[in-house]
Amino acid sequence: MTTTTIIGIIVGVVIFGGAITLVLVGLRFSRQGQQDESDPVMARLAEATQRGESVSLEDIELQQPFMERVVIPVIKKFGEISTRFTPQRLLEETTLKLELAGNPGRIDAATFLATRFVGAAVFGGLLLLISFLSTSKWPLGRVVLVVGLFTALGFFFPQLWLQSRINRRQTEVRKAMPDALDLLTICVEAGLGFDAAMAKVSEKWENELSIMFGRCIREVQLGKPQREALRDMADRLGLPELTSFVAAVIQSQILGVSLAKVLRIQSDQMRMKRRQFAEELAHKAPVKMIIPMALLTFPSIMIILMAPAGFQIAKAFGPIAGGF
């Protein structure tokens, strides 16, 4: 067995382990938004205690999946080490983006930044392994170019994923706001207070906006002033429509304006903004279709149209070309 083969096997094992780690972490982060915020170990211990079983905390921890016991703690430890070399401003910006994305997986900024280095190692190592195992030896310049390109892609992939989560969350809230404001208006006109109306909306639906309302209600119940809880709710989402809604509610409470009337006006405005947003996306669609049409559709059409003519030309001029 040659040295190149041994190096290729070692790199392959490392890449495979890193890829599995990224996949498992991604699956865990996608499920965490729908799970309870309590500690799973303590929840299992409480459940076992209620059943009258005598179990220790170590037994409960050993019953957890391998992902919870080994992979996540290792990534968090790596994130804690990388915190020492990370600027504070970058940590604050990453924390804000994680909050805007709904904090998937309940991870901190340092752990998320650590996953970027893991992604760079996996993507770059994968192409390095392919260059080692290729039947034709790659030139050094090609290896450096391709490996460097995919390393950069792996480094920025978690950031792109996080930005997509932010955009999807904001889009979901933007779509749900007009209907939620209609229900708020009905509840307020029926005699409920604003907190009780928000609680009704939180109980009615299962989406990001209802989760935000539920969190705001819990913060108010724990003693935070309502205005501060509403402002924090708007800051956690970063959506201009929600910010204007919170500002209108707070201003109506300060000036003593009818809250039901304000909510009805806000509902009409949100519905109009949602329609404008849909029209904007419709106008962007033809521009976005140019790239797949130019790369996929047009070449296929050209092959279908020009291939018969090309075969006939080759058949007609074949003997002439062979004579030369």
ABEGO torsion letter per residue (X at the ends): XBAAAAAAAAAAAAAAAAAAAAAAAAAAAAAAAABBABBAAAAAAAAAAAAGBBBBAAAAAAABBAAAAAAAAAAAAAAAAAAAABBAAAAAAAAAAAAAAGGBGGBBAAAAAAAAAAAAAAAAAAAAAAAAABABBBBAAAAAAAAAAAAAAAAAAAAAAAAAAAAAAAAAAAAAAAAAAAAAAAAAAAGBBAAAAAAAAAAABBBAAAAAAAAAAAAAAAGBBAAAAAAAAAAAAGBAAAAAAAAAAAAAAAAGBBAAAAAAAAAAAAAAAAAAAAAAAAAAAAAAAAAAAAAAAAAAAAAAAAAAAAAAAAAAAAAAAAAX
